[in-house]
Amino acid sequence: MMRLFFTQFPLRASATLEEVLEIGKAWIYESPHTKLEKRDLDNLRENGDLVSKDNQKVIIARVEGDNSEFIGLKSIIEGSRGDRFYGILTAAKTSSGLDVAVVVDYDAANAVKYLPDTKKPYVIKKLLSEIGGGRDGDLVVGNKPVRLKAGEEEFVADILRGKVGNMPVVYASATDRRNILVNTEYLSRSLAGIAHVFEEPSREFSFMLRGFMNGSNVYGGAVGVFWPGDIRTFSFMPSVISRERNIEDKIVQEVIFSLRTKRPSRYLTWEFLEGLSREKEIARLRLEREEDSNTLLNLYEESIASKNEEIARFEERVKRLENELRKSRLNSTSGIGLFPDPQVIQLYQGEIRTIVREALQNALRSCNPGKTRRQVILQKLVEIIPVDNERERYVEHIKKILNNYKGMTPEIREGLRELGFEVVDGGKHYKVVMIDDPNGVVGTLPRTPSDWRAGRNGASQLIRDFL
């Protein structure tokens, strides 16, 4: 069994499981891939009810727990090659609210090279439009971006670090000109019910946020995806965003693909509903002093089989995650994946990677003539490190800001701040330092320029000192 899609999110707490069930039924009978009609699915009322037609069957599960109710709908479609598609909607009504999970699984009869393409199931849009999203921590699930405001840095850091909420966050950072490089409205619609989308207000917000996140936030126009309770974060660099067509679709696909390895909360799995249902039936038979031992034995066996199936699914998921973890360790981007994160605050996104790549290129040029083992390894290392133009962009901005420098002005001070620099008064020169940089690299600019070349010379000096 292979997972094609998964998401889990809260709905409006006052909604009922019956509302969820009716939307789930509509998901099935409105699908172009079914021959079942609404009147067929109207027969699904009680736990274990089943309807079938041609190559499809649909089962309902509904059971009550302690101060909670659960409902599930599973559609199974058999393909012409013996493969099967499973569409599963589960919902739980508890004292803390109403949660739903949507799963699409695929079971191939034979080995397959590629998994079938899957889109975001339509039922998610119907649930959000007809019922409405619930609260995920301090956020309401919806289809609009969260436009952040100054002063919310600590609140945002708690969400990005997984302290609040259970859904992933796509974070679009601002450039030094306060631009957002992606269409956050489109991302929010596409990822509604899957992830929140944050839009950063300014570069200054980035600097403030950096202090709360120990420098692990994205900035300068980059887009990052943050997972709750997980140190794993991937980002799209500004240079990639600028040159890639339909970058928003690629971000959406990356999020959906990554969620395949996420495990639903146990109370929202089909196996949990089946197991709880059998436990209830066993308890009822005991209470009624059922004398039919065979009935009781069969229920025990079915309950054990259900739990074994659930364990097998979890073990399969664990193996998949272990494989991904091994790949992640090999392809990590903390430094370039070959050494631990040096814990240096980066001036621009990808700075460490750029410096390492340049150092490797210099080492490659110094190799002895002819093919050597050292040359081969260095060449491979250079090839696996992505190339971007963030450094060149910073260089051009510094030159532009200081082009006509005749002394410090509020505009120059603000322009340098947007690039991550703080200007400090200091004697005959202004000191230029990185905001919140514990390493204390210091550049200078003259307080009273001697001639027209002061701006160019100052820019060149800052570029040598910092870039």
Secondary structure as the mmCIF struct_conf table of DSSP 4:
data_model
#
loop_
_struct_conf.conf_type_id
_struct_conf.id
_struct_conf.beg_label_comp_id
_struct_conf.beg_label_asym_id
_struct_conf.beg_label_seq_id
_struct_conf.end_label_comp_id
_struct_conf.end_label_asym_id
_struct_conf.end_label_seq_id
STRN STRN1 MET A 2 LEU A 11
TURN_TY1_P TURN_TY1_P1 ALA A 13 SER A 14
HELX_RH_AL_P HELX_RH_AL_P1 LEU A 17 TYR A 29
TURN_TY1_P TURN_TY1_P2 GLU A 30 GLU A 30
BEND BEND1 SER A 31 SER A 31
TURN_TY1_P TURN_TY1_P3 PRO A 32 HIS A 33
HELX_RH_AL_P HELX_RH_AL_P2 LYS A 38 LEU A 41
TURN_TY1_P TURN_TY1_P4 ASP A 42 ASN A 43
BEND BEND2 GLU A 46 GLU A 46
TURN_TY1_P TURN_TY1_P5 ASN A 47 GLY A 48
STRN STRN2 LEU A 50 LYS A 53
TURN_TY1_P TURN_TY1_P6 ASP A 54 ASN A 55
STRN STRN3 GLN A 56 GLY A 65
TURN_TY1_P TURN_TY1_P7 ASP A 66 ASN A 67
STRN STRN4 SER A 68 GLU A 78
TURN_TY1_P TURN_TY1_P8 SER A 80 ARG A 81
BEND BEND3 GLY A 82 GLY A 82
STRN STRN5 ARG A 84 THR A 94
TURN_TY1_P TURN_TY1_P9 SER A 95 SER A 96
STRN STRN6 GLY A 97 ASP A 107
BEND BEND4 ALA A 109 ASN A 110
BEND BEND5 LYS A 113 TYR A 114
HELX_LH_PP_P HELX_LH_PP_P1 LEU A 115 ASP A 117
HELX_RH_AL_P HELX_RH_AL_P3 TYR A 122 GLU A 130
TURN_TY1_P TURN_TY1_P10 ILE A 131 ILE A 131
STRN STRN7 GLY A 133 GLY A 133
STRN STRN8 ARG A 135 ASP A 136
TURN_TY1_P TURN_TY1_P11 GLY A 137 ASP A 138
STRN STRN9 LEU A 139 VAL A 140
BEND BEND6 ASN A 143 LYS A 144
STRN STRN10 VAL A 146 ARG A 147
TURN_TY1_P TURN_TY1_P12 ALA A 150 GLY A 151
HELX_RH_AL_P HELX_RH_AL_P4 GLU A 153 LEU A 160
TURN_TY1_P TURN_TY1_P13 ARG A 161 GLY A 162
BEND BEND7 LYS A 163 VAL A 164
BEND BEND8 ASN A 166 MET A 167
STRN STRN11 VAL A 169 ALA A 172
TURN_TY1_P TURN_TY1_P14 ASP A 176 ARG A 177
BEND BEND9 ARG A 178 ARG A 178
BEND BEND10 LEU A 181 VAL A 182
HELX_RH_AL_P HELX_RH_AL_P5 THR A 184 SER A 190
TURN_TY1_P TURN_TY1_P15 LEU A 191 ILE A 194
STRN STRN12 HIS A 196 GLU A 199
HELX_RH_AL_P HELX_RH_AL_P6 ARG A 203 PHE A 212
TURN_TY1_P TURN_TY1_P16 MET A 213 GLY A 215
BEND BEND11 ASN A 217 ASN A 217
TURN_TY1_P TURN_TY1_P17 GLY A 220 GLY A 221
STRN STRN13 VAL A 223 PHE A 226
TURN_TY1_P TURN_TY1_P18 PRO A 228 GLY A 229
STRN STRN14 THR A 233 PHE A 236
HELX_RH_AL_P HELX_RH_AL_P7 PRO A 238 ARG A 243
TURN_TY1_P TURN_TY1_P19 ARG A 245 ASN A 246
HELX_RH_AL_P HELX_RH_AL_P8 ILE A 247 LEU A 259
TURN_TY1_P TURN_TY1_P20 ARG A 260 THR A 261
HELX_LH_PP_P HELX_LH_PP_P2 LYS A 262 SER A 265
HELX_RH_3T_P HELX_RH_3T_P1 ARG A 266 LEU A 268
BEND BEND12 THR A 269 THR A 269
HELX_RH_AL_P HELX_RH_AL_P9 TRP A 270 LEU A 287
TURN_TY1_P TURN_TY1_P21 GLU A 288 ARG A 289
HELX_RH_AL_P HELX_RH_AL_P10 SER A 293 ASN A 331
BEND BEND13 SER A 334 PHE A 339
BEND BEND14 LEU A 347 TYR A 348
TURN_TY1_P TURN_TY1_P22 GLN A 349 GLY A 350
HELX_RH_AL_P HELX_RH_AL_P11 GLU A 351 ARG A 365
TURN_TY1_P TURN_TY1_P23 SER A 366 SER A 366
BEND BEND15 CYS A 367 CYS A 367
HELX_LH_PP_P HELX_LH_PP_P3 ASN A 368 ASN A 368
BEND BEND16 PRO A 369 GLY A 370
HELX_RH_AL_P HELX_RH_AL_P12 ARG A 373 ILE A 384
BEND BEND17 ILE A 385 ILE A 385
HELX_LH_PP_P HELX_LH_PP_P4 PRO A 386 VAL A 387
HELX_RH_AL_P HELX_RH_AL_P13 GLU A 390 ILE A 401
TURN_TY1_P TURN_TY1_P24 LEU A 402 ASN A 404
BEND BEND18 LYS A 406 GLY A 407
HELX_RH_AL_P HELX_RH_AL_P14 PRO A 410 GLU A 418
TURN_TY1_P TURN_TY1_P25 LEU A 419 GLY A 420
STRN STRN15 PHE A 421 GLY A 426
TURN_TY1_P TURN_TY1_P26 GLY A 427 LYS A 428
STRN STRN16 HIS A 429 MET A 434
TURN_TY1_P TURN_TY1_P27 ILE A 435 ASP A 436
TURN_TY1_P TURN_TY1_P28 PRO A 438 ASN A 439
STRN STRN17 VAL A 442 PRO A 446
BEND BEND19 ARG A 447 THR A 448
BEND BEND20 SER A 450 ASP A 451
TURN_TY1_P TURN_TY1_P29 TRP A 452 ARG A 453
HELX_RH_AL_P HELX_RH_AL_P15 ALA A 454 PHE A 466
#
